[in-house]
């Protein structure tokens, strides 16, 4: 039943743009099929690796990345199709209308829209960084509709105090209004080398290398008639203050709602060095989740791109155990 939704993308026109023949032939894991889903503000763009004979794992990237974040690891996920999406404002997906900031709620709406349109009774989630947090959030909102979660170098929301939230939100509101005035201007352009250097330097935690950046550039850059490159992501994504703001106690209560199998893969050289971040919520998930697993793999924050083989080797047994339909 679930596989039928994937195979019939091309036959239906209610928001899906995919060739069903290409999906059925797409058995080489280095190839992918483009996917588009209509949403009220435009489209969600993505890419599907693997056959359409099985419901795919929905892969969610981190902040300022895109579906190309999974280019390196998707071919190594054995026997399990992967559908990676560009979140709103990222990659090839539509930007939000003017005056509307990006936050965790719009990402939940995007995920929910995709899942409902595909008709999945239970979703299989794979998320990196912010994408992993969104998987955590979705799992506590709809615990009975999640088959499993794999979170890469993240566990839950990073807790913030009320004072921090107040300061950031006040700053963010003014910054959003300032940015809105720039919406009609053309984006800055760069040479290919400038883009690569800037992306590595300004990436979160500076954990990207050149091959990883080139993968992200395929969806994250456009080209002018003169051959110059520009970022396709919405520059409003960089505005702080509209992100999720929850206390540690809030996060612990959220974790109590999560019942599905849940795997956390931590980067040995990742940015979240305090063990308490992992253990406090992890201890809650050990009790609430049907099967909570926590492993550490060598690499930095983007280790699923820079050390994909080891990360895939860590998660494949978990997927084989729980990805049964």
ROGUMAR-120155 format. One record per residue: residue in one letter; x, y, z of N, C-alpha, C in turn. Coordinates in steps of 0.1 Angstrom, whole numbers, plus 5000, padded with zeros to 4 digits. Layout:
BEGIN
aXYZXYZXYZ
...
end
This chain:
BEGIN
x500849885000500050005000500950135000
x501950135009502750255010503550264997
x504050154992504850154980504050214968
x502750184968501950234957501950384956
x502050454967502050594967503250644960
x504450574962505650614956505550594941
x505150474937505150434923504150524915
x503150574922502050644914502250794913
x503450844918503750984917503451044903
x503950974893503851024880502451024874
x501650924879500250904875499351014881
x499651064893498751164899499451294897
x498551394898499051534896498751624908
x498351564919497951644931499151684939
x500151754932501251804939502551734938
x502551624930503751544929504251554914
x505551574912506151574899507351484899
x507051354895508051254894507651154883
x508651104876508351004866508350874872
x507150804871507050674878508050574872
x508250574858509150484852510650504857
x510950634859512350654864512550604878
x511450614886511550564900511750414900
x510950344891511050194891512350144886
x513050224877514350184872515450234881
x515150314890516250384898516750294909
x517450184905518050094914519450114917
x520150194909521550234912521550344923
x522150314934522050404945522850544943
x523650554932524250674929523350764921
x522250714916521350794909520150834918
x519450934914518350984922517251034912
x516051044918514851094911514451224917
x514251334910513751454915512251444919
x511951514930510651504936510251644940
x508951684937508451814941507051784947
x506851854958505551844965504951994966
x503752004962503052134963502752164978
x502952284982502652334995501952474993
x501252525003500452655001501352764997
x502652765001503452884998504352854985
x504152744979504952714967505252564966
x506552524967506852384966507952344976
x507952214979509052154986509752064975
x511052084974511852004964512651904971
x512951794964513751684971514251594960
x514951484965515551384957515351254963
x515051154955514851014960515850924955
x516550854964517450744960516850614962
x517050524953516550384955515250364948
x514750234949513550194942512250254948
x511250254941509950304946509050184951
x509650074953508949954957508749954972
x509250054979509150054994509050204998
x508350225009508250365014509650415018
x510050535014511350575017511450635031
x512750645036513050715048513050865044
x512350945052512351085050513551155057
x514451215049515751265054515651415054
x515951475066515851615068517251675072
x517651775064518951835066519051935077
x520251985079520552085089520352235084
x520552325093520352465091521252515080
x520752585070521452635058522052535049
x521752405051522152305042521052275032
x521052165026519952125017519951975015
x519151915006519051775004520351715000
x521251794994522551744990523351695002
x522951735014523551685026523651535027
x522751465020522751325021523251255009
x523951335000524451274988525551164990
x526251185001527351095004526950965011
x525950985019525550865028524350785021
x523550855014522350785008522750655000
x523750664992524150544984524650424993
x524950465005525550355015524450305024
x523250355023522150305032521550185024
x521850065029521549945021520049915022
x519449885010518149835010517049925014
x517350055016516350145022516350275013
x515250295005515150414998515250545007
x515750645002515950775010515250885002
x514350955008513751075002514251195010
x515251275005515751395012515051515006
x514651605015513951725010514751845014
x514551955006514952085010513952155018
x514252185030513252255039512852395033
x511752445037511352585032512552685033
x512752755022513852855021515152805018
x515352675018516652605015516652545001
x517852534996518052464983517052514972
x516352414966515452444955513952464960
x513752454973512352474978512052624978
x510752654978510252784978510552864991
x510752994990510953085001509553105007
x509553145020508253185026507953325021
x506653365021506253505017506953605026
x506953725021507553835029506853855042
x507553895052507053915065506853795074
x507153675069506953555077508253495080
x508653485093509953435096510053275096
x511153225095511353075095511453035110
x510752925113510852875127510452725127
x510552665138510252515139508852485135
x507952575137506552545133506352525118
x506952615110506752605096507452475091
x508552435097509152305093508252185097
x507552195108506552095112505452085102
x504952205097503952205087504352145074
x505652175070506152115058506251965059
x506751915070506851765071505551705071
x504651765079503251705080502551705066
x502751815058502151825045502651715036
x503951695036504551585028504051445032
x504051425045503651295050502151265047
x501351365048499851345045499651325030
x500351405022500151395008500551255002
x501651205009502051075004501250955010
x500450995020499550885026500350795035
x501450835042502150745050501450735064
x501050615068500450605082501550615093
x502750575089503850595098505050635090
x505850735095506950795088508250745094
x509250725086510550685090511450805088
x512150855099512850975099514350965101
x515051045093516551055094516851205094
x517551255104517751395104519151435109
x519751535103521051585107520951725113
x521551745125521651875131520151925133
x519952045128518552105129517552005124
x517851935114516851835108516651725118
x517651685126517451585137516551645148
x516651775151515751835161514351835156
x514151855143512851855137512251715138
x513051615136512551475138512151445152
x512951495162512551485176511251555178
x511051675173509851755175508651685169
x508851635157507751565150507351435158
x508351365163508051245171507351265184
x507551385190506751405202505351455199
x505251525187503851575184502951465179
x503551365171502751255165503451125168
x503551085181504250965185503750835179
x502450825177501850705171502050695156
x502650795150502750795135504150795131
x505150755140506550755137507050605138
x507650555128508150415128509550415135
x510350505132511650515139512350655135
x513350685143514150805141515550775142
x516350835132517850825133518250975133
x518951015144519351155145520851165145
x521451245136522851255134523451375141
x524251355150524951455158524051565164
x522951515169521951595176521051505184
x520451555195519551475202518151545203
x518151665209516951745211517251895209
x516251975212516452115212517552155221
x518252255218519252315227518552415236
x518552385249517752465258518252615259
x517352705261517652845263516852905274
x517353005280516753075291515653175286
x514753215294513853315291514453445287
x515553475294516253605292516953595278
x517553485274518153465261517053485250
x515953415252514853415242514353555240
x514153635251513653775250514653855242
x515853845245516853935238516953895223
x516953765220517153725206515853755198
x514753745204513453765196513353915193
x513654005203513654145200514554185189
x515754125189516754155179516254105165
x515653985166515253915153514053995146
x513154045154512054115148512554245141
x513454315147514054435140514854395128
x515554285129516454235118515554195106
x514454125109513554085099512954195091
x512654305098512054425091513154485082
x514354485087515554545080515754455067
x515754325069515954235057514854245047
x513654275051512554285041512754395031
x513454495035513754605026514754565015
x515454455017516454415007515854304998
x514654265000514054144993514054174978
x513954294973513854324959515154334952
x516254344960517554364954518054224949
x518954234939519554114934520554054944
x520653924945521553864954523053884950
x523953894960525353904957525853784949
x526753804940527353704932528753674935
x529253554932530653514936531153424925
x532453404925533153304916532953174923
x533153064916533052934922533952914934
x535252964933536152954944535753034956
x535253154954534753234965533553164972
x532653104965531553034971532052924980
x533052844975533552724982534252774995
x535052874994535852925005534852985016
x533853065011532953125020532053025027
x531652925019530752815025531452745036
x532752705033533452635044533652725056
x534052845054534352935065533152975073
x531952995066530853035073529852925077
x530152805074529352695077529252675092
x528152615097527952595111529052505116
x529852555126530952475132532052445123
x532052505111533152495101533552345099
x532552255097532852115097532652055083
x532652145073532552105059533952105052
x534152015043535252015034534852045020
x535752055010535352094997534451994990
x534651864991533751774984532351784990
x532251815003530851835009530251955004
x530952065003530452194998529952174984
x530752104976530352094962529052014961
x528851924970527551854970526351944973
x526652034983525552124987525352234976
x526452264969526352374958525352334947
x525152204945524352154933522952204935
x522452214947521152264950521152404957
x522252444962522352564970522852684962
x523152664949523652774941522952784928
x522752914924522252934910523353004902
x523153024889524153084881523553194872
x524253304872523753414863524153394849
x523653474840523953464826525453484823
x526153554832527553584831528453474838
x527753374843528553264849528853274864
x528453384870528653404884527653324892
x528053284904527153204913526553284924
x525353244928524653304940523953204948
x523753234961523053134970521553134967
x521053014966519553004964518753004976
x519352984988518652985000518253135004
x517153135012516653265016517553325027
x518053445024518953505034518353535047
x516953535048516353555061516553445070
x517053325065517353215074518353245084
x519253345081520253375090519853465102
x518553505102518053595113517853515125
x518553545136518353475149517053525156
x516653445166515553485174514253425172
x514053355160512753295157512853145159
x513953095162514152945164513452905177
x513452775179512752715191513452755203
x512752785214513252825226512552755238
x513252645242512652565252513652545264
x513152525276514052495287514452345287
x515352315295515752175296514552085301
x513852145310512652075315511552045304
x511452145296510552135284510952015276
x512252015273512751905264512551765270
x512751765283512551635290511151585289
x510251675291508851645290508451595276
x509051665266508851625252509251485249
x510451455254511051325252510151205258
x509451235269508551135275507451095265
x507151175255506051145246506551055235
x507851045233508450965222508450815225
x507850735217507750595219508450505209
x508750565197509250485186510750455188
x511250355181512750325182513450455178
x514550485185515250605183516750585184
x517450625174518950605174519550745172
x520550765181521350895181522750855177
x523350915167524750895163525451025165
x526351025175527151145179528451145172
x528851265167530151285161531251305173
x532251225172533251225182533951365184
x534051435173534651565174533551675170
x532351645174531251745172531251855181
x530351955179530352075187529752065201
x528851965203528151955215528951865225
x529851925231530851845239530451805253
x529451875258529051845272528251715272
x528651615280527951495280526551505286
x526351605294525051625300523951645289
x524351715278523351735267522851605262
x523751505261523351375256522651285266
x523151295279522651195288521251235294
x521051365297519851405303518551365295
x518551405282517451365274517551215270
x518751165268518951025265518350935276
x518550975288518050885299516550885299
x515850995295514450995293513950895282
x514750905270514350825259514650675261
x515550645270515750505273514550445279
x513750525286512550475293511350485283
x511250585275510050605267510150535254
x511250525248511450465234511450315235
x510850255225510850105224512250055222
x513150125216514550085214515450205212
x516050255223516850375222518350325221
x519050375210520450345208521250465207
x522450465212523350585212524750535209
x525350585198526650545194527450675191
x528750655192529650765188530550725176
x530650805166531450775154532450885152
x533550855147534650945144534151055134
x534551175136534251285126533751405133
x533551515125533051645130531551645127
x530951765129529551775128528851725115
x529551745104529051695091529651565088
x529751475097530451345095529751255086
x528351275084527651195074528051235060
x528751345058529251385045530751355044
x531551375055532951365054533451225059
x532651155065532951015070531750925068
x531150935056529850865054529950715056
x531050655052531050505053530850455068
x531550525077531450485091530150515097
x529550625093528250655098527150565093
x527250525080526350435074526450295080
x527650255083527950125090527250125103
x527250235110526650245123525150235123
x524550295113523050295113522350185105
x523050115096522450015088521849905096
x522549855107521849745115520549795121
x520549915126519249975132518149975121
x518550025109517550025099517049885095
x517949795094517549655091516549595101
x516749645113515949595124514549655124
x514449785121513149855123512449895110
x513149895099512549935086511949815079
x510849775084510349645080509249655070
x508849775066507749785056508049895046
end
